[in-house]
Amino acid sequence: MENCIFCSMVSGEIACDKVFEDDEVLAFHDINPKAPVHIVIIPQAHIATLNDLDEAHAPLVGKLFLAAQKLAKEQGFADAGYRTVMNCNRLAGQSVFHIHLHLLAGRLMGWPPG
């Protein structure tokens, strides 16, 4: 997608602090972290918002969450706990219109969020 920063990261035009990549998923450290560990997990395919998903995307979305689980285990915070967040559209806080899953850990997460 033209002018999508995450698509530019997928293509290698823009560098990112990558922590995981496979054929469908890319994960990298957030440049503006909200927790001691803040990783962004994206599909390599451009999908603007959760509202743009359909049944065919279910396996891909599942892979985003499996990547979060894998990273939590590898980085040693799975047992202590972590939060995953997906925002949809501006009022929910989505600022990059390419779906992405935030993986947050390393501190006590307050409730309610937002």
mmCIF file of the C-alpha atoms, coordinates in Angstrom:
data_MODEL
# 
_entry.id   MODEL 
# 
loop_
_atom_site.group_PDB 
_atom_site.id 
_atom_site.type_symbol 
_atom_site.label_atom_id 
_atom_site.label_alt_id 
_atom_site.label_comp_id 
_atom_site.label_asym_id 
_atom_site.label_entity_id 
_atom_site.label_seq_id 
_atom_site.pdbx_PDB_ins_code 
_atom_site.Cartn_x 
_atom_site.Cartn_y 
_atom_site.Cartn_z 
_atom_site.occupancy 
_atom_site.B_iso_or_equiv 
_atom_site.pdbx_formal_charge 
_atom_site.auth_seq_id 
_atom_site.auth_comp_id 
_atom_site.auth_asym_id 
_atom_site.auth_atom_id 
_atom_site.pdbx_PDB_model_num 
ATOM 1   C CA . MET A 1 1   ? 0.000   0.000   0.000  1.00 0.00 ? 1   MET A CA 1 
ATOM 2   C CA . GLU A 1 2   ? 1.395   3.376   -0.977 1.00 0.00 ? 2   GLU A CA 1 
ATOM 3   C CA . ASN A 1 3   ? 2.463   5.655   1.925  1.00 0.00 ? 3   ASN A CA 1 
ATOM 4   C CA . CYS A 1 4   ? 2.025   2.940   4.578  1.00 0.00 ? 4   CYS A CA 1 
ATOM 5   C CA . ILE A 1 5   ? 4.947   3.012   7.001  1.00 0.00 ? 5   ILE A CA 1 
ATOM 6   C CA . PHE A 1 6   ? 4.406   -0.634  7.981  1.00 0.00 ? 6   PHE A CA 1 
ATOM 7   C CA . CYS A 1 7   ? 4.382   -1.724  4.328  1.00 0.00 ? 7   CYS A CA 1 
ATOM 8   C CA . SER A 1 8   ? 7.655   0.182   3.913  1.00 0.00 ? 8   SER A CA 1 
ATOM 9   C CA . MET A 1 9   ? 9.070   -1.812  6.839  1.00 0.00 ? 9   MET A CA 1 
ATOM 10  C CA . VAL A 1 10  ? 7.897   -5.071  5.292  1.00 0.00 ? 10  VAL A CA 1 
ATOM 11  C CA . SER A 1 11  ? 9.565   -4.168  1.979  1.00 0.00 ? 11  SER A CA 1 
ATOM 12  C CA . GLY A 1 12  ? 12.787  -3.091  3.702  1.00 0.00 ? 12  GLY A CA 1 
ATOM 13  C CA . GLU A 1 13  ? 12.542  0.538   2.554  1.00 0.00 ? 13  GLU A CA 1 
ATOM 14  C CA . ILE A 1 14  ? 12.383  1.633   6.205  1.00 0.00 ? 14  ILE A CA 1 
ATOM 15  C CA . ALA A 1 15  ? 14.502  -0.109  8.832  1.00 0.00 ? 15  ALA A CA 1 
ATOM 16  C CA . CYS A 1 16  ? 12.951  -1.449  12.013 1.00 0.00 ? 16  CYS A CA 1 
ATOM 17  C CA . ASP A 1 17  ? 14.285  -3.115  15.148 1.00 0.00 ? 17  ASP A CA 1 
ATOM 18  C CA . LYS A 1 18  ? 13.059  -6.543  14.034 1.00 0.00 ? 18  LYS A CA 1 
ATOM 19  C CA . VAL A 1 19  ? 12.529  -9.336  16.575 1.00 0.00 ? 19  VAL A CA 1 
ATOM 20  C CA . PHE A 1 20  ? 10.643  -11.839 14.412 1.00 0.00 ? 20  PHE A CA 1 
ATOM 21  C CA . GLU A 1 21  ? 9.820   -12.400 10.769 1.00 0.00 ? 21  GLU A CA 1 
ATOM 22  C CA . ASP A 1 22  ? 8.370   -15.183 8.672  1.00 0.00 ? 22  ASP A CA 1 
ATOM 23  C CA . ASP A 1 23  ? 6.533   -15.291 5.343  1.00 0.00 ? 23  ASP A CA 1 
ATOM 24  C CA . GLU A 1 24  ? 3.370   -13.696 6.775  1.00 0.00 ? 24  GLU A CA 1 
ATOM 25  C CA . VAL A 1 25  ? 4.309   -11.806 9.944  1.00 0.00 ? 25  VAL A CA 1 
ATOM 26  C CA . LEU A 1 26  ? 6.814   -9.135  10.980 1.00 0.00 ? 26  LEU A CA 1 
ATOM 27  C CA . ALA A 1 27  ? 7.442   -8.060  14.588 1.00 0.00 ? 27  ALA A CA 1 
ATOM 28  C CA . PHE A 1 28  ? 9.573   -5.164  15.791 1.00 0.00 ? 28  PHE A CA 1 
ATOM 29  C CA . HIS A 1 29  ? 10.150  -2.954  18.823 1.00 0.00 ? 29  HIS A CA 1 
ATOM 30  C CA . ASP A 1 30  ? 7.825   0.065   18.955 1.00 0.00 ? 30  ASP A CA 1 
ATOM 31  C CA . ILE A 1 31  ? 9.658   3.382   18.473 1.00 0.00 ? 31  ILE A CA 1 
ATOM 32  C CA . ASN A 1 32  ? 7.452   4.994   21.144 1.00 0.00 ? 32  ASN A CA 1 
ATOM 33  C CA . PRO A 1 33  ? 7.126   2.256   23.792 1.00 0.00 ? 33  PRO A CA 1 
ATOM 34  C CA . LYS A 1 34  ? 4.329   2.336   26.358 1.00 0.00 ? 34  LYS A CA 1 
ATOM 35  C CA . ALA A 1 35  ? 5.902   -0.415  28.509 1.00 0.00 ? 35  ALA A CA 1 
ATOM 36  C CA . PRO A 1 36  ? 9.417   -1.752  29.131 1.00 0.00 ? 36  PRO A CA 1 
ATOM 37  C CA . VAL A 1 37  ? 8.689   -4.299  26.392 1.00 0.00 ? 37  VAL A CA 1 
ATOM 38  C CA . HIS A 1 38  ? 6.541   -3.002  23.528 1.00 0.00 ? 38  HIS A CA 1 
ATOM 39  C CA . ILE A 1 39  ? 6.592   -5.024  20.336 1.00 0.00 ? 39  ILE A CA 1 
ATOM 40  C CA . VAL A 1 40  ? 4.399   -4.384  17.298 1.00 0.00 ? 40  VAL A CA 1 
ATOM 41  C CA . ILE A 1 41  ? 3.312   -7.453  15.321 1.00 0.00 ? 41  ILE A CA 1 
ATOM 42  C CA . ILE A 1 42  ? 1.964   -6.937  11.800 1.00 0.00 ? 42  ILE A CA 1 
ATOM 43  C CA . PRO A 1 43  ? 0.853   -9.033  8.867  1.00 0.00 ? 43  PRO A CA 1 
ATOM 44  C CA . GLN A 1 44  ? 3.107   -8.606  5.855  1.00 0.00 ? 44  GLN A CA 1 
ATOM 45  C CA . ALA A 1 45  ? -0.028  -8.152  3.755  1.00 0.00 ? 45  ALA A CA 1 
ATOM 46  C CA . HIS A 1 46  ? -1.666  -4.737  3.985  1.00 0.00 ? 46  HIS A CA 1 
ATOM 47  C CA . ILE A 1 47  ? -5.036  -4.758  5.753  1.00 0.00 ? 47  ILE A CA 1 
ATOM 48  C CA . ALA A 1 48  ? -6.060  -1.274  6.899  1.00 0.00 ? 48  ALA A CA 1 
ATOM 49  C CA . THR A 1 49  ? -8.339  -1.973  9.888  1.00 0.00 ? 49  THR A CA 1 
ATOM 50  C CA . LEU A 1 50  ? -10.047 -4.803  11.723 1.00 0.00 ? 50  LEU A CA 1 
ATOM 51  C CA . ASN A 1 51  ? -13.183 -3.790  9.833  1.00 0.00 ? 51  ASN A CA 1 
ATOM 52  C CA . ASP A 1 52  ? -11.475 -4.891  6.610  1.00 0.00 ? 52  ASP A CA 1 
ATOM 53  C CA . LEU A 1 53  ? -11.023 -8.495  7.768  1.00 0.00 ? 53  LEU A CA 1 
ATOM 54  C CA . ASP A 1 54  ? -13.060 -11.369 6.414  1.00 0.00 ? 54  ASP A CA 1 
ATOM 55  C CA . GLU A 1 55  ? -13.197 -15.123 7.100  1.00 0.00 ? 55  GLU A CA 1 
ATOM 56  C CA . ALA A 1 56  ? -10.202 -15.739 4.835  1.00 0.00 ? 56  ALA A CA 1 
ATOM 57  C CA . HIS A 1 57  ? -8.022  -13.614 7.146  1.00 0.00 ? 57  HIS A CA 1 
ATOM 58  C CA . ALA A 1 58  ? -8.728  -15.741 10.248 1.00 0.00 ? 58  ALA A CA 1 
ATOM 59  C CA . PRO A 1 59  ? -5.572  -17.893 9.948  1.00 0.00 ? 59  PRO A CA 1 
ATOM 60  C CA . LEU A 1 60  ? -3.415  -14.792 9.441  1.00 0.00 ? 60  LEU A CA 1 
ATOM 61  C CA . VAL A 1 61  ? -4.846  -13.015 12.481 1.00 0.00 ? 61  VAL A CA 1 
ATOM 62  C CA . GLY A 1 62  ? -4.271  -16.190 14.473 1.00 0.00 ? 62  GLY A CA 1 
ATOM 63  C CA . LYS A 1 63  ? -0.621  -16.111 13.413 1.00 0.00 ? 63  LYS A CA 1 
ATOM 64  C CA . LEU A 1 64  ? -0.264  -12.602 14.862 1.00 0.00 ? 64  LEU A CA 1 
ATOM 65  C CA . PHE A 1 65  ? -1.337  -13.910 18.265 1.00 0.00 ? 65  PHE A CA 1 
ATOM 66  C CA . LEU A 1 66  ? 0.839   -17.028 17.965 1.00 0.00 ? 66  LEU A CA 1 
ATOM 67  C CA . ALA A 1 67  ? 3.807   -14.745 17.205 1.00 0.00 ? 67  ALA A CA 1 
ATOM 68  C CA . ALA A 1 68  ? 2.975   -12.774 20.382 1.00 0.00 ? 68  ALA A CA 1 
ATOM 69  C CA . GLN A 1 69  ? 2.924   -15.998 22.395 1.00 0.00 ? 69  GLN A CA 1 
ATOM 70  C CA . LYS A 1 70  ? 6.241   -17.128 20.884 1.00 0.00 ? 70  LYS A CA 1 
ATOM 71  C CA . LEU A 1 71  ? 7.920   -13.790 21.595 1.00 0.00 ? 71  LEU A CA 1 
ATOM 72  C CA . ALA A 1 72  ? 6.587   -13.718 25.173 1.00 0.00 ? 72  ALA A CA 1 
ATOM 73  C CA . LYS A 1 73  ? 8.048   -17.169 25.802 1.00 0.00 ? 73  LYS A CA 1 
ATOM 74  C CA . GLU A 1 74  ? 11.373  -16.419 24.083 1.00 0.00 ? 74  GLU A CA 1 
ATOM 75  C CA . GLN A 1 75  ? 11.858  -13.132 25.904 1.00 0.00 ? 75  GLN A CA 1 
ATOM 76  C CA . GLY A 1 76  ? 10.958  -14.636 29.268 1.00 0.00 ? 76  GLY A CA 1 
ATOM 77  C CA . PHE A 1 77  ? 7.809   -12.762 30.269 1.00 0.00 ? 77  PHE A CA 1 
ATOM 78  C CA . ALA A 1 78  ? 5.096   -15.266 29.315 1.00 0.00 ? 78  ALA A CA 1 
ATOM 79  C CA . ASP A 1 79  ? 4.639   -16.574 32.851 1.00 0.00 ? 79  ASP A CA 1 
ATOM 80  C CA . ALA A 1 80  ? 4.761   -13.137 34.501 1.00 0.00 ? 80  ALA A CA 1 
ATOM 81  C CA . GLY A 1 81  ? 2.140   -11.821 32.082 1.00 0.00 ? 81  GLY A CA 1 
ATOM 82  C CA . TYR A 1 82  ? 1.682   -9.599  29.076 1.00 0.00 ? 82  TYR A CA 1 
ATOM 83  C CA . ARG A 1 83  ? -1.003  -7.653  27.291 1.00 0.00 ? 83  ARG A CA 1 
ATOM 84  C CA . THR A 1 84  ? -2.005  -7.718  23.634 1.00 0.00 ? 84  THR A CA 1 
ATOM 85  C CA . VAL A 1 85  ? -3.939  -4.824  22.087 1.00 0.00 ? 85  VAL A CA 1 
ATOM 86  C CA . MET A 1 86  ? -5.416  -4.159  18.650 1.00 0.00 ? 86  MET A CA 1 
ATOM 87  C CA . ASN A 1 87  ? -7.003  -0.778  17.984 1.00 0.00 ? 87  ASN A CA 1 
ATOM 88  C CA . CYS A 1 88  ? -9.542  -0.120  15.241 1.00 0.00 ? 88  CYS A CA 1 
ATOM 89  C CA . ASN A 1 89  ? -9.830  3.367   13.775 1.00 0.00 ? 89  ASN A CA 1 
ATOM 90  C CA . ARG A 1 90  ? -8.926  6.769   15.169 1.00 0.00 ? 90  ARG A CA 1 
ATOM 91  C CA . LEU A 1 91  ? -11.158 6.990   18.256 1.00 0.00 ? 91  LEU A CA 1 
ATOM 92  C CA . ALA A 1 92  ? -9.674  3.716   19.503 1.00 0.00 ? 92  ALA A CA 1 
ATOM 93  C CA . GLY A 1 93  ? -6.140  5.010   18.992 1.00 0.00 ? 93  GLY A CA 1 
ATOM 94  C CA . GLN A 1 94  ? -5.187  3.469   15.655 1.00 0.00 ? 94  GLN A CA 1 
ATOM 95  C CA . SER A 1 95  ? -2.606  5.787   14.113 1.00 0.00 ? 95  SER A CA 1 
ATOM 96  C CA . VAL A 1 96  ? -1.150  3.514   11.417 1.00 0.00 ? 96  VAL A CA 1 
ATOM 97  C CA . PHE A 1 97  ? -3.803  2.090   9.139  1.00 0.00 ? 97  PHE A CA 1 
ATOM 98  C CA . HIS A 1 98  ? -2.279  -1.356  8.716  1.00 0.00 ? 98  HIS A CA 1 
ATOM 99  C CA . ILE A 1 99  ? -3.595  -3.777  11.339 1.00 0.00 ? 99  ILE A CA 1 
ATOM 100 C CA . HIS A 1 100 ? -1.146  -4.442  14.115 1.00 0.00 ? 100 HIS A CA 1 
ATOM 101 C CA . LEU A 1 101 ? -1.022  -6.175  17.453 1.00 0.00 ? 101 LEU A CA 1 
ATOM 102 C CA . HIS A 1 102 ? 0.759   -4.489  20.356 1.00 0.00 ? 102 HIS A CA 1 
ATOM 103 C CA . LEU A 1 103 ? 2.574   -6.816  22.750 1.00 0.00 ? 103 LEU A CA 1 
ATOM 104 C CA . LEU A 1 104 ? 3.236   -5.059  26.074 1.00 0.00 ? 104 LEU A CA 1 
ATOM 105 C CA . ALA A 1 105 ? 5.083   -6.431  29.115 1.00 0.00 ? 105 ALA A CA 1 
ATOM 106 C CA . GLY A 1 106 ? 7.542   -5.675  31.859 1.00 0.00 ? 106 GLY A CA 1 
ATOM 107 C CA . ARG A 1 107 ? 5.279   -3.762  34.234 1.00 0.00 ? 107 ARG A CA 1 
ATOM 108 C CA . LEU A 1 108 ? 1.920   -4.083  35.958 1.00 0.00 ? 108 LEU A CA 1 
ATOM 109 C CA . MET A 1 109 ? -0.809  -3.221  33.471 1.00 0.00 ? 109 MET A CA 1 
ATOM 110 C CA . GLY A 1 110 ? -3.607  -1.082  34.889 1.00 0.00 ? 110 GLY A CA 1 
ATOM 111 C CA . TRP A 1 111 ? -7.303  -1.727  34.374 1.00 0.00 ? 111 TRP A CA 1 
ATOM 112 C CA . PRO A 1 112 ? -9.377  -0.385  32.858 1.00 0.00 ? 112 PRO A CA 1 
ATOM 113 C CA . PRO A 1 113 ? -7.088  0.533   29.968 1.00 0.00 ? 113 PRO A CA 1 
ATOM 114 C CA . GLY A 1 114 ? -7.500  3.860   28.169 1.00 0.00 ? 114 GLY A CA 1 
# 
